[in-house]
Amino acid sequence: MIKLKFVLLSMFFLSSAAMSPAQVKKTTKADAEVIDDEDDPEMIFDDMLPSTAQILVIDSVVVDKADFLNKIPLDKEAGQLSTYDKLTGTTGQPWAYTFVNGFGNKMFFAQKGDDGHYQLFSADKLGDEWTNVKRVDDFGEELEDFNYPFMMSDGTTLYFAAKGKGGLGGYDIYVTRYDISSEKFYTPENVGLPYNSKGNDYYCIIDDFNELGWLVTDRRQPEGKVCIYTFVPQKGRKVYDEENIDENKLYGLAELTRIKDTWTNEGELQAARKRLAKLYSRSNDVNRNSISFIVNDQTVYTSLNDFKSATNRSRFAKLAEMKASADALAKKLDALRIEYSNGTRAAKRQLSSSILKSERQLEELQTYIHALEKEIRNTENMIKR
C-alpha cells in the first residue's frame, strides 16, 4: 500500500449554542448499565471541562473540506502540508494527508490500508529519494485511523488526529513527543478543550516563527465544510478558573461558540492580527502566479501559462474571483449562524431570513463554480498541443 511516486516511495499542547449543565444529555440508570463512561462523549466532555485551555482566537472562516489546506498561510519554514495524492502525483488516497518539515528532509504521511483504516508513516529524504519508510506504531491499540500529522519546528512534538476510546467522538487531536534515545514516541495525549469537540477535529498546526496556530474542525458545520480557527499558541497551558467563571460561559469557551469571548487582551489581539496580515501578504506574493487546477487524473496546472486556451485563462481568473466571493459569503454565513445560535427568539426570527438568503446565494454561486470548472476542464482536455 506504500507507494510513493517519483521514487518518493516506490519505497504539548497548546456552531450550536453553548450548553448549560441542564441542557447536557442525561443518562438514565438503564443507559448507564450499557454505556461505558469512557465511551460517552458527554461524560468525557464534562470531565475535560475544568481543564479547558485559555486561547486567543483571532479569526475563523468556513471553507470546503476538500480545499482547506489552501486557506492556511503556513510559513514554509514551519513545513508544508499536502495530500498524499497531490504530493506523490498518484490517485487513490484523496483524504490521506502529509507533512514535510521546513528542511524538507523529514515527512509524516497517512495511508488508508486494505482494512479501510488509516495508518501513519514516516520517511527520511536522502538526496532526491525518500527512504527509511516505516510505520509509526508506538501509539498502542486504543487509537485508530491516524491522519492529519503536523510536527513542530522542534522536530520532536507531533500533532495528529485519530479516533478511539476516550475521545469526544469522531476524530480528536492528540499530541506526542519523540524520544531520541529510545527512538520511539511517548504515549499520545488528547489535547482536550477547546481544541477538540464532539465533531471531527482534524488539525492543530503551530507556526512558531510567526506565533500563530490553526485549528481545523467540522464542529457545527454542514457536510463537506470545515471551520479554520486562527489562534495564538500558548506558552504553557493555562486553564480557566472554574470557580470564578459562569458555567454557561465556560461551556461556550470550551466549544468556541463565540471567538470574541476569547479576546481578553486587546494588545495581544491586534499584534496577532498584524502578524497574520503580514503572513497573508507574503503568501500572496509567492502564490500570485501559482495555481492548482486539476485537468484530469494525470494533469494538474500550476501556472496560468499551462492553459492551452487564452479564453480559459480569462475563465480561470473569473473562477478565482467567484471562489473568493464564495469564501467571503461562507464566512458571513458562519457568523450569522453563530449569532443565531446565541440570539433571543425575536433575534432568531430576524436572522433566519438572512441565513436562508445567504444559503441560497452560496448554493447558486457554488453551482456556477462547479459548472465553470467543468467547462474549463472539458475544453482543455479537448485541445491538443
C-alpha positions in Angstrom: 0.0 0.0 0.0 3.0 2.3 0.5 3.7 3.6 -3.0 5.3 7.0 -3.3 5.9 8.1 -6.9 8.9 9.9 -8.3 10.9 7.4 -6.2 9.2 9.1 -3.3 8.2 5.7 -2.1 8.0 3.0 -4.8 9.5 2.7 -1.5 2.2 19.6 24.2 -0.5 21.4 24.0 -1.0 24.1 23.0 -21.7 26.3 15.6 -24.5 25.0 18.2 -25.2 27.2 21.2 -23.2 26.7 24.4 -24.9 24.2 26.6 -25.8 24.7 30.2 -25.5 21.7 32.6 -29.3 21.4 32.4 -29.1 21.1 28.7 -26.4 18.4 28.7 -27.8 15.0 27.8 -28.8 13.0 30.8 -28.1 9.3 31.2 -30.7 7.1 32.7 -29.9 4.2 35.1 -30.7 1.8 32.3 -28.4 3.6 29.9 -25.6 3.6 32.5 -25.7 -0.2 32.5 -24.9 -0.4 28.8 -22.8 2.7 28.3 -19.1 2.8 29.4 -18.3 6.2 30.9 -15.1 6.2 28.8 -17.1 6.0 25.6 -19.7 8.6 26.4 -18.8 11.9 24.8 -21.0 13.9 27.1 -19.3 12.5 30.2 -15.8 12.9 28.7 -16.7 16.5 27.8 -17.7 17.2 31.4 -14.5 15.6 32.7 -12.4 17.8 30.3 -14.3 21.0 31.0 -12.4 22.1 34.1 -9.1 21.8 32.1 -10.3 24.0 29.2 -7.3 25.8 27.9 -7.3 29.6 27.6 -6.6 30.6 24.0 -6.9 33.7 21.9 -8.8 33.0 18.7 -8.3 35.9 16.3 -10.2 34.7 13.3 -12.4 31.9 11.9 -13.5 31.0 8.4 -15.7 28.2 7.0 -14.4 26.6 3.8 -14.8 23.4 1.7 -13.2 20.5 3.4 -11.6 19.4 0.1 -9.8 22.8 -0.2 -8.9 23.8 3.4 -5.1 23.4 3.0 -5.1 26.3 0.5 -6.6 28.6 3.1 -3.9 28.2 5.7 -0.9 30.6 5.1 1.6 28.4 6.8 5.2 29.7 6.5 7.4 27.3 4.6 9.9 27.4 7.4 7.3 25.7 9.6 6.7 23.0 7.0 4.4 22.1 4.2 1.0 20.3 4.3 -0.4 18.4 1.4 -2.5 15.4 0.5 -0.8 12.1 -0.4 -2.1 12.1 -3.9 -1.0 15.7 -4.6 2.4 15.2 -3.1 3.1 11.9 -5.0 1.2 12.6 -8.2 -0.9 9.5 -7.6 -4.6 8.8 -7.1 -6.4 6.6 -4.6 -5.6 8.4 -1.3 -7.6 11.7 -1.6 -8.2 12.0 2.2 -4.7 11.0 3.3 -2.6 13.9 4.5 1.1 14.6 4.6 3.6 16.9 6.4 7.1 17.7 5.2 9.3 19.7 7.7 10.8 23.1 6.9 14.2 21.5 6.0 12.5 19.2 3.5 14.2 16.1 4.9 11.5 14.5 7.1 8.0 13.5 6.3 5.0 12.1 8.0 2.1 10.8 6.0 -1.1 8.8 6.3 -2.3 6.0 4.1 -5.5 4.1 4.0 -5.0 0.4 4.2 -6.9 -2.6 2.8 -8.8 -2.8 6.1 -10.2 0.7 5.4 -8.3 2.3 8.3 -5.6 5.0 8.1 -2.1 4.4 9.4 0.7 6.9 10.0 4.2 6.5 8.4 7.4 8.5 8.5 10.2 8.8 5.9 13.6 10.5 5.6 14.9 12.1 2.5 18.3 11.1 1.2 19.4 13.0 -1.9 16.3 13.1 -4.2 14.7 9.9 -2.7 12.5 9.3 0.3 13.9 6.4 2.3 13.7 4.7 5.7 9.9 4.4 5.3 8.4 2.9 8.4 5.0 2.8 10.1 4.6 4.8 13.4 3.4 2.0 15.7 4.2 3.5 19.1 0.6 4.6 20.0 -0.9 1.4 21.4 -4.2 -0.2 20.3 -6.8 2.2 21.7 -6.5 4.6 18.8 -7.1 4.0 15.0 -7.4 5.9 11.8 -4.3 8.1 12.3 -4.2 11.1 9.9 -3.5 14.8 9.7 0.1 14.9 11.0 2.0 18.1 11.9 5.4 18.2 13.6 6.5 21.4 15.3 9.8 23.1 14.4 11.5 21.5 17.5 11.5 18.2 15.5 10.0 16.2 18.3 6.5 17.4 19.1 4.0 15.7 16.8 0.3 16.5 16.5 -2.1 14.2 14.7 -5.8 13.2 14.7 -7.2 9.8 15.4 -10.3 8.0 16.5 -10.6 5.9 19.6 -11.6 5.2 23.2 -11.6 8.2 25.5 -12.3 10.7 22.7 -15.1 13.1 22.3 -16.4 11.5 19.1 -15.1 11.2 15.6 -11.6 12.5 15.1 -9.8 14.0 18.1 -6.4 15.8 18.1 -3.5 14.2 20.0 0.0 15.3 20.8 3.1 13.3 21.5 6.9 13.8 21.6 9.7 11.8 20.1 12.3 10.4 22.4 15.6 10.4 20.6 17.3 8.0 23.0 14.7 5.2 22.6 13.7 6.2 19.0 10.1 6.0 20.0 7.2 8.3 20.6 5.7 8.8 24.0 2.1 7.8 24.7 -0.1 10.4 22.9 -2.2 12.8 25.0 -5.6 14.1 24.0 -5.1 17.9 23.7 -8.5 18.5 25.3 -10.8 21.5 25.1 -11.3 23.8 23.2 -9.1 22.1 20.5 -11.3 19.0 20.5 -15.1 18.8 20.3 -18.0 16.4 19.7 -17.5 16.8 16.0 -14.4 15.9 14.0 -11.2 17.8 14.8 -8.6 17.3 12.2 -5.5 19.6 12.5 -3.6 21.5 15.1 -1.0 23.5 13.2 1.5 25.8 15.0 3.8 28.2 13.3 6.5 29.1 15.9 8.1 31.6 13.6 5.0 33.8 13.4 3.4 32.8 16.7 0.2 31.7 15.1 -1.7 28.5 15.0 -4.6 27.0 13.1 -7.3 24.6 14.3 -9.3 22.7 11.6 -12.6 21.2 12.7 -16.1 20.4 11.4 -17.9 21.3 14.7 -21.3 22.8 13.9 -20.6 22.7 10.2 -22.7 21.2 7.4 -21.5 18.2 5.4 -18.4 18.9 3.3 -17.4 22.0 5.3 -14.8 22.8 8.0 -14.0 25.8 10.1 -10.5 27.1 10.4 -9.8 28.9 13.6 -6.6 31.1 13.7 -5.3 31.4 17.3 -2.3 32.5 19.3 -0.3 29.4 20.6 0.2 29.3 24.3 3.5 29.3 26.2 2.5 26.7 28.7 -1.1 25.6 29.1 -3.3 28.0 31.1 -6.8 27.0 32.1 -9.9 29.0 33.2 -10.6 29.3 36.9 -13.7 27.1 37.1 -14.8 28.7 40.4 -14.8 32.2 39.1 -16.4 31.8 35.8 -20.1 31.4 34.8 -20.7 27.7 33.9 -22.5 28.7 30.7 -19.7 30.9 29.6 -17.2 28.1 30.3 -19.2 25.8 28.1 -19.1 28.4 25.3 -15.4 28.9 25.7 -14.9 25.1 25.6 -16.9 24.9 22.4 -15.6 28.1 20.8 -19.1 29.3 20.3 -18.1 33.0 20.1 -14.5 33.8 19.4 -15.0 37.3 20.7 -15.2 35.8 24.2 -11.5 34.8 23.9 -10.5 38.5 23.2 -9.3 39.3 26.7 -6.1 41.1 25.7 -6.6 43.8 23.1 -2.9 44.4 22.6 -2.2 40.8 22.0 -5.1 40.5 19.6 -4.0 43.4 17.5 -0.4 42.2 17.4 -1.5 38.8 16.3 -3.7 40.3 13.6 -0.8 42.2 12.2 1.4 39.1 12.1 -1.4 37.3 10.3 -1.8 40.1 7.8 1.9 40.1 7.0 1.8 36.3 6.6 -1.1 36.5 4.1 0.8 39.3 2.3 3.9 37.1 1.9 1.9 34.1 0.9 0.0 36.1 -1.8 3.3 37.4 -3.2 4.6 33.9 -3.5 1.4 32.4 -4.9 0.3 35.3 -7.1 1.3 33.4 -10.3 0.9 30.0 -8.8 -2.3 28.0 -9.1 -3.6 24.5 -8.7 -6.2 23.3 -11.2 -6.9 19.6 -11.8 -7.4 18.9 -15.5 -7.5 15.1 -15.3 -6.0 12.3 -13.4 -2.6 12.8 -15.0 -2.5 16.6 -15.3 -2.5 19.5 -12.7 -1.9 23.0 -13.9 0.3 25.1 -11.5 0.6 28.3 -13.7 -1.7 30.3 -15.8 0.7 29.7 -18.7 -0.2 26.0 -18.5 -3.6 26.7 -20.0 -3.8 25.9 -23.8 -6.7 28.2 -24.3 -6.4 32.0 -23.8 -10.1 32.0 -23.2 -9.6 29.6 -20.4 -7.0 31.9 -18.8 -9.8 34.5 -18.6 -12.3 31.9 -17.4 -9.9 30.8 -14.6 -9.5 34.4 -13.4 -13.3 34.6 -13.2 -13.3 31.3 -11.4 -10.8 32.5 -8.8 -12.9 35.6 -8.3 -16.1 33.5 -7.8 -14.3 31.3 -5.3 -13.1 34.3 -3.3 -16.7 35.6 -3.2 -17.9 32.2 -2.1 -15.3 32.1 0.7 -16.5 35.6 1.9 -20.1 34.6 1.8 -19.4 31.4 3.7 -17.6 33.4 6.4 -20.6 35.8 6.6 -23.0 32.8 6.8 -20.9 31.2 9.6 -21.1 34.5 11.6 -24.8 34.7 11.1 -25.3 31.1 12.3 -23.2 31.8 15.4 -25.2 34.9 16.1 -28.4 32.9 15.6 -27.4 30.2 18.0 -26.8 32.8 20.7 -29.8 35.0 19.9 -33.2 35.6 21.5 -36.3 34.2 19.9 -37.0 37.5 18.3 -33.5 37.9 17.0 -33.6 34.4 15.6 -36.7 35.2 13.6 -35.0 38.2 12.1 -31.8 36.3 11.4 -33.5 33.3 9.8 -34.4 35.1 6.6 -30.8 36.4 6.2 -29.4 33.0 6.8 -31.7 31.4 4.2 -31.0 34.1 1.7 -27.2 33.7 2.2 -27.5 29.9 1.9 -29.4 30.2 -1.4 -26.8 32.7 -2.7 -23.9 30.4 -1.7 -25.6 27.4 -3.2 -26.1 29.2 -6.5 -22.5 30.5 -6.5 -21.1 27.0 -5.9 -23.2 25.7 -8.7 -21.7 28.3 -11.1 -18.2 27.5 -9.8 -18.7 23.8 -10.5 -20.1 24.4 -13.9 -17.2 26.8 -14.9 -14.6 24.3 -13.6 -16.2 21.6 -15.7 -16.3 23.9 -18.8 -12.6 24.8 -18.4 -11.6 21.2 -17.8 -13.5 19.8 -20.7 -12.1 22.5 -23.1 -8.5 21.8 -22.0 -8.9 18.1 -22.4 -10.3 18.5 -26.0 -7.5 20.8 -27.2 -4.3 19.1 -28.5 -0.9 20.8 -28.1 
